[in-house]
Amino acid sequence: MTHAHIQDTKVLSSADISALKAFLDKNYFNNQQPLFTFLSGSIAEGLSTPKSDYDIYAVYDECEEAEILLTDFERPIEVTSIKLSKLVGIFEFVHAGKDLANISPYELLLCHRVHSGIGLTGQAAFQTLKNLLDAQTFAQRLSELCFLYAERSLKVCAGNLLVNDHASALLNAHHAVRQTFNRLLAVFGATSLLEKWQLAYAEKYLGLQHPAYKEFIQLMSVVPYENEITGNIYIERAFRFQQVVGDYVRFEADELGDFDWNARFLHKSNDTENMILRKSALSRVIEIQGKFYLVVSSTPLLELPATAANLWALIDNTSSITTLQKKAEDVLKLAPQTFSEYLKAFSSVDVLAVDKFNFEHYKV
């Protein structure tokens, strides 16, 4: 399956770019030449539709920020005039990574527009701006920001449930799923949070057969407002979505091995007689300012050392305790006693369950 708009996407040629530059020089830049210009937006990214405009950014030392629409070209051209100092300030703020929640969606969009842009004039100056915030750092900041957004929505969802406001809880769970998926896309290298192209970015960075994409589509397709039982199941899946993506981020950060998405989403049946260790849906480990916390619903219950956070990430809902201990020894170099202590700590806050528990196994 591919997106239907791809067949109508505008494919840019060097002749198209030359014609665009000539039109702008004649009809717009004849009075004041900018420091540099670049084309961005859906056409530059190869995501355009027949209704898409050319999005041009003209960057000046000094100017009045404005948007002007030019309509005498083969497609409308929207020219945004903007000061270089504004872009530099935004790039430096995002690069620093402090107080990210204070940045606006428009400022994030500007960062994306620069990184996905095609230089038209002043390419050296354009590249200098790009170098202030490399794409990898920008994607990392987006991941951090989406994590904050998702956690905020899950916290509100938990509060809604405490006052029996199930409709609002579902709405906030839905918001959390979208932001968690944005976080995953950012981890894979996406630099945009634009909702209208979210599925196109998913196809580009994940592929339409990825288990996380399939889970996302299911959760986006139907929000069961009219049935409290299925609504509660939906909310649990939303929390688990945040859990699974968080575990994947830990796997990537510390190179913990292969990651079984289907097992973690409980898409795999347990066809073994072994007793399988499973995480509760509402539990997850989060990292805040370099510290790790085991959270249930929206409440931090334990602060964990990094090795315990990694052990949590290894629990994949398909491994027995014996198998998990072997993984912990091989991957984390975790001593059996430490492994046991960590599992006891997890169990003390009721975040683990044993599937197919066998009482006979523990008879003396």
MARDREN-752967 format. One record per residue (C-alpha): x negated, y negated, z. Coordinates in pm, 1 decimal, m for minus. Layout:
<sites>
((X; Y; Z))
...
</sites>
This chain:
<sites>
((0.0; 0.0; 0.0))
((m125.7; m347.3; m86.5))
((20.4; m690.2; m38.7))
((249.8; m793.0; m323.8))
((102.8; m1140.8; m357.0))
((m240.9; m1013.4; m462.4))
((m138.4; m981.4; m827.6))
((m49.9; m1353.7; m831.1))
((m362.8; m1470.4; m648.9))
((m553.3; m1752.3; m813.2))
((m899.0; m1628.2; m913.2))
((m1146.4; m1915.7; m916.6))
((m1398.5; m1944.3; m1196.2))
((m1690.7; m2184.8; m1226.4))
((m1488.3; m2367.5; m1492.6))
((m1199.9; m2410.0; m1244.8))
((m1433.9; m2558.8; m986.1))
((m1592.6; m2792.7; m1240.9))
((m1249.5; m2911.9; m1356.4))
((m1140.9; m2966.3; m996.3))
((m1452.7; m3170.4; m915.8))
((m1410.3; m3381.9; m1229.3))
((m1044.6; m3452.5; m1148.5))
((m1127.9; m3557.3; m792.0))
((m1413.2; m3783.2; m904.1))
((m1186.1; m3958.8; m1151.0))
((m868.9; m3983.3; m944.1))
((m973.5; m3999.4; m580.2))
((m1344.0; m4041.6; m507.0))
((m1403.6; m4329.3; m747.2))
((m1403.6; m4587.8; m465.0))
((m1585.4; m4412.0; m178.9))
((m1802.7; m4105.6; m220.4))
((m1792.3; m3864.1; 76.3))
((m2097.7; m3705.0; 234.9))
((m1972.9; m3371.9; 106.6))
((m1655.3; m3199.3; m6.3))
((m1537.9; m2842.0; 10.6))
((m1246.2; m2631.1; m104.6))
((m1081.8; m2415.3; 158.6))
((m749.0; m2250.9; 235.9))
((m571.3; m1965.7; 63.4))
((m718.1; m2021.1; m284.9))
((m1074.8; m2021.1; m154.6))
((m1003.6; m1704.2; 46.2))
((m837.7; m1518.9; m241.3))
((m500.8; m1513.0; m61.6))
((m305.8; m1763.9; m265.2))
((45.5; m1740.7; m403.8))
((187.1; m1930.9; m702.9))
((302.8; m2193.9; m451.1))
((m40.8; m2251.7; m296.9))
((m208.7; m2592.0; m314.9))
((m576.8; m2667.1; m346.7))
((m694.8; m2764.1; 2.2))
((m983.1; m3009.6; m26.1))
((m1175.4; m3157.9; 265.2))
((m1368.9; m3480.7; 214.2))
((m1614.4; m3550.8; 495.6))
((m1737.9; m3904.6; 566.0))
((m1953.6; m4084.9; 819.6))
((m1660.7; m4318.5; 879.7))
((m1304.3; m4293.3; 754.1))
((m944.9; m4297.1; 862.5))
((m832.9; m3937.5; 896.9))
((m556.4; m3881.3; 645.3))
((m399.1; m3628.5; 411.5))
((m307.8; m3726.9; 56.5))
((m127.3; m3513.2; m201.4))
((m235.6; m3536.0; m566.5))
((9.7; m3383.3; m811.8))
((m136.7; m3437.3; m1159.8))
((m360.0; m3128.9; m1161.5))
((m260.9; m2772.3; m1259.5))
((m164.8; m2719.3; m894.5))
((m105.5; m2982.1; m627.3))
((m421.0; m3089.5; m444.1))
((m408.0; m3182.0; m76.8))
((m710.5; m3389.7; 22.6))
((m793.8; m3425.2; 391.5))
((m1035.8; m3704.9; 478.4))
((m1217.3; m3643.5; 805.5))
((m1519.6; m3778.8; 993.2))
((m1832.0; m3567.5; 1021.4))
((m1864.8; m3657.0; 1390.6))
((m1526.2; m3498.1; 1462.5))
((m1625.6; m3169.9; 1299.1))
((m1964.2; m3169.7; 1473.8))
((m1796.7; m3229.3; 1811.3))
((m1554.7; m2940.7; 1757.3))
((m1832.6; m2706.0; 1644.3))
((m2049.9; m2790.9; 1944.6))
((m1756.3; m2742.9; 2184.2))
((m1669.6; m2400.5; 2042.3))
((m2034.0; m2294.0; 2033.7))
((m2071.7; m2378.1; 2404.9))
((m1774.3; m2152.5; 2483.7))
((m1659.9; m2341.7; 2794.3))
((m1297.0; m2436.9; 2860.0))
((m1189.1; m2266.8; 2537.3))
((m824.5; m2283.6; 2643.2))
((m841.5; m2660.7; 2589.6))
((m910.6; m2635.1; 2218.1))
((m617.0; m2693.4; 1984.5))
((m499.0; m2460.7; 1706.2))
((m579.0; m2737.3; 1454.8))
((m939.2; m2757.0; 1576.2))
((m973.7; m2380.0; 1542.4))
((m828.2; m2403.3; 1193.4))
((m1087.9; m2665.4; 1100.1))
((m1365.8; m2429.6; 1212.2))
((m1219.2; m2153.3; 998.1))
((m1172.6; m2385.9; 702.2))
((m1540.4; m2480.0; 711.9))
((m1659.6; m2120.0; 736.8))
((m1430.1; m1994.6; 460.7))
((m1487.5; m2301.3; 244.3))
((m1657.4; m2333.7; m93.2))
((m1888.6; m2633.8; m121.5))
((m1803.8; m2868.2; m407.3))
((m2047.4; m3155.0; m345.9))
((m2325.4; m3213.0; m94.3))
((m2381.7; m2842.3; m41.3))
((m2691.7; m2894.0; 174.9))
((m2502.5; m3115.2; 421.3))
((m2211.0; m2869.9; 416.4))
((m2443.4; m2581.8; 503.3))
((m2600.7; m2786.1; 784.2))
((m2255.6; m2822.4; 939.3))
((m2188.3; m2448.5; 905.1))
((m2516.3; m2371.9; 1079.8))
((m2399.6; m2551.8; 1396.4))
((m2158.7; m2264.1; 1462.2))
((m2244.7; m1937.6; 1292.1))
((m1954.6; m1715.4; 1191.8))
((m2047.7; m1440.4; 1440.3))
((m2040.7; m1680.2; 1736.4))
((m1714.9; m1831.9; 1614.6))
((m1551.3; m1488.4; 1586.9))
((m1673.5; m1406.7; 1939.6))
((m1515.5; m1727.5; 2072.5))
((m1189.1; m1642.0; 1897.1))
((m1197.1; m1298.4; 2058.6))
((m1243.5; m1456.6; 2402.1))
((m963.5; m1704.6; 2338.9))
((m717.8; m1440.8; 2214.6))
((m795.0; m1234.4; 2524.4))
((m700.8; m1533.5; 2741.7))
((m380.7; m1589.3; 2541.7))
((m280.6; m1222.6; 2570.6))
((m353.3; m1204.7; 2943.6))
((m149.8; m1519.9; 2998.5))
((148.1; m1370.6; 2812.8))
((122.2; m1041.9; 3004.7))
((111.8; m1231.6; 3333.6))
((427.6; m1421.6; 3239.7))
((585.7; m1092.9; 3126.9))
((515.2; m938.4; 3467.5))
((669.5; m1241.3; 3636.5))
((979.4; m1215.2; 3418.3))
((1026.9; m854.6; 3526.3))
((1012.1; m951.9; 3893.8))
((1321.6; m1170.1; 3845.7))
((1495.8; m918.1; 3614.3))
((1460.8; m1141.8; 3308.5))
((1403.2; m856.4; 3064.5))
((1463.6; m1058.5; 2748.6))
((1190.6; m1309.2; 2837.8))
((962.1; m1023.7; 2944.9))
((1001.2; m863.9; 2602.2))
((935.7; m1194.0; 2427.3))
((613.1; m1245.8; 2620.0))
((507.5; m884.0; 2564.2))
((560.0; m943.5; 2191.7))
((341.0; m1256.3; 2209.5))
((71.9; m1058.1; 2392.4))
((63.2; m789.0; 2122.9))
((10.2; m1047.6; 1849.7))
((m275.7; m1211.7; 2040.0))
((m434.8; m877.1; 2126.7))
((m428.3; m785.4; 1758.8))
((m583.5; m1123.0; 1673.7))
((m857.4; m1041.1; 1921.5))
((m924.1; m711.7; 1748.5))
((m942.2; m881.7; 1409.3))
((m1190.6; m1132.0; 1552.0))
((m1401.9; m845.9; 1688.6))
((m1412.5; m709.2; 1333.1))
((m1523.0; m1049.5; 1200.3))
((m1207.3; m1248.9; 1123.4))
((m1234.6; m1623.4; 1186.7))
((m868.7; m1723.6; 1162.2))
((m560.7; m1698.3; 1382.9))
((m322.2; m1803.3; 1105.5))
((m8.6; m1597.2; 1155.3))
((97.3; m1615.3; 790.6))
((m214.5; m1425.9; 679.0))
((m246.4; m1192.0; 977.9))
((m151.5; m880.4; 780.4))
((m377.8; m977.5; 492.3))
((m667.0; m1013.1; 735.7))
((m571.2; m677.1; 889.1))
((m592.6; m515.2; 546.8))
((m930.9; m678.4; 485.5))
((m1095.3; m604.7; 819.5))
((m922.7; m287.2; 943.5))
((m744.2; m121.2; 654.7))
((m376.7; m31.6; 651.4))
((m437.3; 321.7; 782.6))
((m610.6; 207.8; 1099.8))
((m424.9; 335.8; 1411.0))
((m433.3; m9.8; 1570.9))
((m272.5; m159.9; 1261.2))
((1.3; 105.1; 1266.4))
((66.2; 47.5; 1637.7))
((79.8; m327.9; 1578.4))
((328.9; m295.7; 1293.1))
((554.7; m73.3; 1502.8))
((549.1; m320.0; 1791.5))
((613.0; m616.1; 1562.5))
((896.1; m447.5; 1371.9))
((1148.6; m390.4; 1649.9))
((1178.7; m561.2; 1988.2))
((1455.3; m369.4; 2172.3))
((1633.4; m654.0; 2351.2))
((1963.9; m466.7; 2386.3))
((1839.2; m154.8; 2565.0))
((1657.3; m187.5; 2896.5))
((1508.3; 163.0; 2888.3))
((1351.8; 127.2; 2543.6))
((1262.4; m229.9; 2636.8))
((1057.1; m104.7; 2931.0))
((882.5; 145.1; 2703.0))
((802.3; m140.6; 2464.1))
((652.0; m345.6; 2747.5))
((436.4; m50.6; 2855.1))
((311.2; m14.0; 2497.9))
((228.1; m385.2; 2487.9))
((21.2; m353.4; 2805.0))
((m146.8; m39.1; 2670.5))
((m233.2; m223.3; 2349.5))
((m433.3; m472.3; 2556.1))
((m589.9; m183.0; 2748.6))
((m702.0; m0.4; 2434.8))
((m846.4; m304.4; 2258.9))
((m1029.4; m399.2; 2578.6))
((m1178.9; m50.1; 2595.8))
((m1289.9; m79.2; 2233.9))
((m1464.8; m408.7; 2309.0))
((m1657.0; m234.5; 2589.6))
((m1748.7; 50.0; 2352.0))
((m1885.5; m195.3; 2098.8))
((m2072.0; m405.0; 2355.2))
((m2260.0; m112.3; 2509.5))
((m2252.9; 131.8; 2213.7))
((m2072.4; 405.7; 2403.1))
((m2007.3; 631.5; 2103.6))
((m1708.9; 722.4; 1886.6))
((m1373.3; 569.4; 1976.1))
((m1056.8; 777.0; 1932.5))
((m778.9; 524.5; 1871.2))
((m502.9; 782.4; 1831.1))
((m580.0; 948.4; 2163.9))
((m579.4; 616.6; 2345.3))
((m245.1; 514.2; 2197.2))
((m113.4; 858.7; 2300.7))
((m51.9; 949.0; 1935.7))
((m225.1; 1283.7; 1990.1))
((m40.8; 1570.5; 2155.6))
((m218.2; 1752.6; 2437.1))
((m223.0; 2104.5; 2294.9))
((m473.1; 2234.7; 2547.9))
((m409.9; 2392.5; 2885.1))
((m680.2; 2175.3; 3040.4))
((m585.5; 1913.6; 3296.7))
((m622.0; 1582.1; 3113.1))
((m699.6; 1253.2; 3285.4))
((m478.0; 965.7; 3168.9))
((m469.2; 595.2; 3242.7))
((m147.5; 426.3; 3346.5))
((m11.9; 195.9; 3077.1))
((m18.2; m118.3; 3291.9))
((m382.4; m80.9; 3399.3))
((m687.6; m223.2; 3229.3))
((m1037.2; m353.1; 3300.0))
((m1098.9; m715.7; 3211.6))
((m1417.7; m920.4; 3207.4))
((m1415.0; m1277.7; 3338.2))
((m1736.6; m1479.4; 3358.0))
((m1950.5; m1167.2; 3356.1))
((m1754.3; m986.7; 3628.2))
((m1529.4; m684.3; 3576.6))
((m1192.2; m635.3; 3740.0))
((m947.5; m347.0; 3738.3))
((m606.8; m504.4; 3684.5))
((m262.9; m348.7; 3724.3))
((18.8; m539.8; 3557.7))
((m120.7; m889.2; 3620.0))
((m294.6; m834.4; 3956.0))
((m670.9; m773.1; 3992.3))
((m711.9; m490.4; 4244.7))
((m1080.0; m397.5; 4228.0))
((m1402.0; m568.9; 4124.0))
((m1618.1; m316.1; 3941.2))
((m1985.9; m282.1; 3857.1))
((m2059.0; m268.1; 3484.8))
((m2119.0; 108.4; 3496.7))
((m1772.4; 163.0; 3646.1))
((m1623.0; m58.0; 3374.5))
((m1794.7; 158.8; 3115.2))
((m1669.8; 476.2; 3281.9))
((m1318.6; 334.2; 3263.6))
((m1369.5; 272.8; 2892.4))
((m1474.7; 636.7; 2845.4))
((m1142.2; 767.5; 2979.0))
((m964.5; 837.3; 2650.2))
((m643.7; 1016.2; 2762.1))
((m762.9; 1338.7; 2602.4))
((m1055.5; 1449.3; 2822.7))
((m1054.1; 1666.1; 3132.4))
((m1241.8; 1554.8; 3442.2))
((m1516.0; 1806.6; 3361.4))
((m1550.1; 1677.2; 3004.8))
((m1546.1; 1318.2; 3125.6))
((m1819.5; 1389.4; 3379.7))
((m2036.9; 1538.6; 3105.2))
((m1979.2; 1229.4; 2887.5))
((m2064.3; 1001.9; 3179.3))
((m2389.7; 1191.2; 3239.5))
((m2487.2; 1187.7; 2870.9))
((m2378.6; 835.2; 2776.2))
((m2399.4; 636.4; 3099.7))
((m2664.8; 843.8; 3281.8))
((m2419.4; 851.7; 3571.0))
((m2499.2; 1082.4; 3863.9))
((m2217.7; 1322.3; 3966.9))
((m2183.5; 1155.9; 4307.9))
((m2144.8; 810.0; 4153.6))
((m1900.2; 949.2; 3898.6))
((m1690.8; 1093.4; 4181.0))
((m1700.5; 765.8; 4376.2))
((m1579.2; 568.4; 4075.1))
((m1293.3; 810.1; 4006.2))
((m1188.8; 792.6; 4371.3))
((m1187.8; 413.1; 4349.9))
((m967.5; 424.3; 4039.3))
((m734.8; 674.8; 4203.3))
((m706.5; 463.6; 4518.3))
((m505.2; 206.4; 4322.5))
((m293.3; 463.9; 4135.4))
((m417.4; 394.7; 3783.7))
((m492.1; 756.5; 3688.5))
((m270.4; 1058.5; 3636.4))
((m351.2; 1420.0; 3554.8))
((m156.3; 1570.9; 3267.4))
((m71.9; 1942.8; 3309.9))
((m192.4; 1947.3; 3669.7))
((m250.6; 2307.5; 3780.3))
((m206.0; 2370.4; 4152.6))
((m343.7; 2725.1; 4112.9))
((m676.1; 2576.0; 4012.6))
((m716.0; 2424.4; 4358.8))
((m603.4; 2718.5; 4572.2))
((m860.4; 2839.4; 4821.9))
</sites>
